[in-house]
Amino acid sequence: MIDDAIGAYHDIILSGTTAANTHEALMAALMQRNLCFGTRPICSVLRPRFLTAFQSEYLQSRTSIISRAFRKMHDRAMRDRPFLKQFGVHDWEEELFAHEPGYDSPNPIARFDGFFSREGRLRFVELNSQSPAGAGYTDALAAVFAELPAFQEFQQSYTATALPCLGELTAVLLDCYRQWSGNGEPPRIAIVDWANVPTQAEFVLFAEALQAQGFETCIADPRELDYYNGTLRANGRRVNLVYRRILLRDLIDECGLNHPLIRSVREGAACMVNPFRCKVLGKKAAFAVATDDRNTAMFTPEEYAAIREHIPWTRIVADRITMHEGLHVDLLPYIVDNKDRLVLKPNNAHGGKQIVLGWNTDTATWAKCLSLAQSEGHVVQERVDVATEPYPSFDTGRLNIHERWVDTNPFVANGRAFGGCLTRLSTEPLVNVLTGGGVVPTFVVTKRD
């Protein structure tokens, strides 16, 4: 059915001047609403992502089971120091993890990043538990596409339902504050990240959504925060709820553990979402912990089966004997001999940085990367099959339909998948907006009778 829906949409785009007109309307709407990643429009294709109702429900149910298993790992890590060490944590992280955030969830706003294979198998490759981007872009793009004449014509034959994200995630943010404050005074909110990051446009979307609900909200660089006499301020404005988009590692590296945000949170003067503890599950090593045979007893049969089905075999790179597909393997020689089926990832990096795809790397470079991986803290992960889909774009005055790699990234709110999903496209196998990819909205489609 999805192939039929894609074909129907492309037939509309191929008609007359529809492609040129759709491209012009799309670019105008993106510029008007500042839907950009830095200076680049966040979307460059003329079709949104389509899922069936079954795919959407399957994605939601399987993500929720995996989330439950990851919550178990987090809870055990907070009370079992040897288990925590499996995640490759630093001393300063362990110090911050001792702080109780004042609300229940260890990562209230999270996003699993994964793919459907060509055969429909769902595989997750990492968890963004710190400051997942894309919710604001996704909702805004859905509204843009809904206004395009080509999409409206498509809806004469198909019902297309968007998968909203922003409302659910702002509700979670406010719920964390209510738990922390005991239903005290209304929140005064700051969205905090570096002023020059390319996702500033999305911060505006979050701020507008919160302001529309009557909450004072500003966007602040961490260097614009100060903390004095038990009060956190952003550019002189009192703040008691921080939606933290800056990565903890970046904040600590640049500003240190004595930064006003760190101090105010640790002293109970401000509520921060996500909390310090979220970083445990955000490490790439979390997937090694989940798939390591020595940890299987902590999961229910349903959780263990879901991990086996949806999480690829992952290990911290080290000189050790481990299990793979029921056999003992010497890990380092195995990595050398099987580069075409493996990926190397830094345990603490984000945005696709420093990821090495073995099948795209020559033998000498792979060996060099493996040597660095042993000393710098990396994981090795089994390659997953990634599906491609045809997407139309209008470039240099002509319509082009090219295959693009597509990822599938469900958002999780307080450990529950609610249906919202980020979809990114790329002409390269490493699908990430930082590396040149784009975002499209996701719609559930059904054929009209």
N, C-alpha and C positions, 0 to 999 in steps of 0.2 A: 504493500500500500504506500509506503514511503517513496519507493521508486516512482509509482504512479503520480503521487503528489508533486514530486520534484519535476517530473516530466510535464505535468500540467502547468506548473509555475513557469518553467522555461519556455513553454509554447507561448505564454503571454508575453514574456520578455522579448522573444524573438520576433514579435509581430510589429512591423512597421518601425516607427521611431520610439517605441515603448522603452527600449533599453536606454537610449540617450535621455529621454525625458525623466525616466526613473532615476538615473544617475544624477542628473541636474537637481531634481527635487531632494534626493537623499543628501547630496553634498551641501545644499543650501540649509537644510534642516540641521545637519550636524554642526555647521558653522554658527547658525543662529543660536543653538542651544549649547555651544561650546563643548560638544562631545568629542573631545580630543585626548590623545595620549601625548602630552607635551604639545607640540605644534601639529601633530599628525592626526587626521581624522581617525577615530577609533574603529570605524567600519568602512570597507571599500568595496564590498560585494553587494549585489542587488537582490539576494535571496536570504531569508532567515533560515535558521536550523529547524528542521521538522523532526518530531518524535511521535511515535504512536502512543496511545493511552497506556498500552501494556508496557512499553519501554519506560515511560515516565513513572508508573507505579512500581515497576521492578527496580528502577534506580533508587527510588525513595525507600523501599522496603529493605533492600540489600545494604544501602548506606547506613540505615538505622541500626542494623545488626552489627556492622563493622564498628560503628560509633560506640555501641555498647561495650564491645570487646576492648576498644581503646580506652574507654573510661575505666575499665577494670585495671588496665595497665597503669594508668595514671595514679589511681588510688593506691595500688600496691607500691608504686615508686615513691609515694609520699611517706610511706611507713616502713619501707624496706630499703635501707641504704645500699646493700650489695646489688639489689635489683635495679635501683636507680642508676648505678654505675654502668649498667648495660647500655644506657642511652648515650654514653660519651659526654656527660655533663662536665662543665668547668666549675671550679671552686666558687666563683662569684655567682654563677647560676644557682648552685646549691644553697648559697646564702640567701638569695632572693626567694627561692622556693619555700623557705620556712614561713614566709608571710601568708597569713590567711586573708583571702581577698574580701571576705564579708558577704559572699554569695556562694551558691552551691556549685555552679558549673566551673570546671577548670578551664574550659575554652568555650565561652558562650557563643561566640561567632566564629565559625570555622568553615573550611571548604576542602573537601577531598578532590584531588586532581586525578583524573583517570581517562579511560578510553573504552569505547566499544570496539571490538575486533570486527573483522569482515564477516565473521560467523555470528556476531551478536554477543560474544562473551564480554562481560564487564570486568575491567581490571583497573585498580587504583595504584598509582605509583608514588604518591606522597600526600601528606596532610598539611595544609596551610592553617595552622592553629594560632598564628600570631595576629595577623592583620590582613585577612583575605580581601583582595580587591575584586571589583567587577559587578557587585550587586546594583550600584547606582547606574552604571553604564548599561547593564542588561535591561533594567526597567525603562530607562529613557529611550533606548533603541527600539524596544517593543512599541512604544508610543509613536516613534517616528515611522516605523514600517507600517503600522496600522493606518497611517494617513496617506501612504503611497497608493496611487491609482492602480498599479499592477497588483498590489497585495489585496486591495479591495475587490478587484475583478476575480482574483483567485478564490476569495471567500464566497463567491457565488456558487462554487462547486465543492468547497471544503470548509468545514468549521475549523478555525485556528484559534486556540486559546493560549494566551501568554502564561508564562510561569513567573509570577512576580516574586521579587526578593526583598526589596527595600523596606516594605512595611513590616515584614516579619523580623528583620534584623534590627530596625530601630526599636521595635517592641521589646526585643531581648535586652537591648542596651538599657532601656528604661526600667525593665524588670530587675536587672542586676542592681541598679541604683536604689530601687525601692527596698530590696532585700538588705542592702548595705546600710541605708539610712533609717530603716524602720518606719517608712512612710513619713519622713520628716519634711523639711522644706523642699520646694520644687528644685529640680536639678538646674544648675547653670553649667552649660556644656562647652567643652573645648574639643575640637578635632585636631589632633596633634601629629604633625609630621614636618619634615624639612620643607621649607618654602619653595624649593626648586624641584621637587619631585614631579614627574610627568602626570601623576594621577590627581593633581590639584582640582581638576574639573569635577572629579567624582566626589571630592570632599564638599564641594558646593552643593551637589545634589543631596547628600546626606544632611547638610546644614539646612537646606530649604525644607526638607521633609520634617525635620525636628522643629524648625521655626513655625511651620504650618500648624503644628500641634500646640503652639504657644510656649515653647521652651527657648530661653535665651541660648543661642549657640554661636560660637565663633570658631574660626580656623586659625591655628597658631603654630608657629615654628617653636620647637622646644627651647630655642635660645630666647624666646619672648616670654618665657614663664619665670616667675619668681615666687618664693615661698618665705613668708615672714609672719611671725606671731600666730602660727597655726592656720594661715590662710594661703591658699594657692591662687595666684593671679596670672592671667594671660593678657598681656598688654594693658595692665592696670585693672582688668575686669575680674571680679571674684569668680572662681571656678570650683565646683565640687564634683563634677563628673567629667572624666576624660575618656573620649573614644580614641584609643591609642592606635594610630596607623604606622607610627615609626617602629621599626624593628628594635627589640631590646639590645641586640648586639651593636647596632649602629649607635644607639643612644649612649650606651656605656662606653664604647670606644671613643666617641667624640667628646662626651661630657662627664663621664665618670659616675661612680655610684652615689656621689653627693649631689647629683642634679636635683633641682626643686621638685620635679615630678616624682622621682624615686623617693625622696624624703617625705613628701606629702602623703604619698600612698602608704608607705611603711608606718607613718605616724597616725594614720587614720583620718587625715584631713581631706582626702579626696578618694573617690571611687574610680578605679581604672578598669576599663574593658578593652582588650582582654588582660587577664592578670599575669603576674610574673610566671606562675606555674604552667601557663599554657605552652611554654617553650619546650617542656618535656616531650609532648607528643608532636611538636613541630619539627623535631630533629629527624633527619632521614633515617637515623638508627632505630626509630620507633618501628619501622617496617621490619628491621632485622629482629627486634625483640618479638614482634608478633609472629614471625615465621620460624623462629628458632625452636627446635624440638624440645629443648629443655624447659620451655615455658608452656607447653600445650595443656598441661593439667589444670591451668588456671581458667580455661575457657570451657563453656558449655559445649556439648556436641554441635549445636546449631552454630555457635560462634566459631568454633574450630573449622567446621565445614565451610563457612563463609570466608574465613581467612584463607583457606586452601584454594578456594575458587577465585577470589577477587584480589588477593595480594601476591605479587610475584616474589619468589624466593629472593631474600636480601640478607646480606651479612656485612658487618663491619670488617673492613680490610685489615687483616692481621695474619701473622704466621701461626696458623692453627689447623687442626683437623675438625671438620664439621660434616653435617649430613646434607646431602643433596639427592633428592629423588630416591630416598631410602638407602643410599650408599654413603660410606665414609669417604670424604675427599680431602686431599691436602689443598687448602684454600688457595694459596698463592700460585702454585703450579696450575691449578684448575683455571684461575683467572687468565693466566698467560695463554693457555691452550684453547680457551673458549671465547675469545674476544668478540666474535661475531654474534654472540648471543647475550652479551653483557653490557652494562652501563656503569660508569664510575661517577659518583656524586659526592660532593663535599657534605659532611654531616650538618654543617651550620649555614650553608649558602642558601640563596633564594633567587627566584626570577630566572632560573635556567643557567645561572652563572657557573662556570667551571665544570659543567657536565660534559663527560666524554662518552660518545657513542662508539662502542667498540667496532661495529660494522662499518663505520665511516672513518676509521683510523688505521693507519698502517702499523705493522708489527713493531717497528722501532719506537714510534711515538707512543703506542700503547704500553710498551715496557717502561718507558720514561714516566708516563702518567701513573702507572702502577707503583713505581718507586716513590713518587711524590705522595701518592694516596696513603701509603703506609705511615709516612711521617706527619701528615697534615690532618688526619682524621676524615676518612672517606668511607662510604659504603659501596658495595658492589651489588647490583640488582639485575635480575634476569630481564631480558628484553621482552616487551609485550607487543603483540600485534596491534597495529594502529590502522583503523579504517580511513579511507579517503572518500570524499564526496565531491561531485561537480558543483562549482559555484560560478555564477556569471558576474563579470565585472565589465566596466566600460572604460577602456584605456586608450589614450591617443586616438580618440575619435572612432573606435570600433568596439564591438561586443566580443568578449572572449569568455569562454567557459573552460575553466581549468580544474583539474582535480586538486583538492587541498586536504591536508591532514586535519583531522577534527578531534578535539578533545571534549570531554564531558565532565564537568566539575560541579557536583551538587553542593549547595550550601547546607550547613548544619547549624541549627539554633538550639542551644542548650542540650546538645547531644542528640537532637532529633532532626532527621532529614524532612523537610517540609515541602519539597517540590521545586523550589527555586534552583536554577542551574545556570552557571556560566559556561558559554561555549566560545572557544577560541579556534581560529583557523590559521593555517600557515602553509606556505609553499615549501617549507623545510620540515624535516621530521621532528625537530625540537620545537614543539608548539608552545610559544610564549610571547606575550605582547612585548616584553622587553627586548626580545630577539627579532622583532619585526612582524609578529603576527597581529591579527585583528580580532575584534569581538563581534559576534552576531547575537541577536535575541533568539530565544528558543520558544517554539510554539508546539503545542500538542495538536495534531491534526486528525480529523475524521472526515470521511467522505459523506457528503450530504446525500440523502435519498433522492 
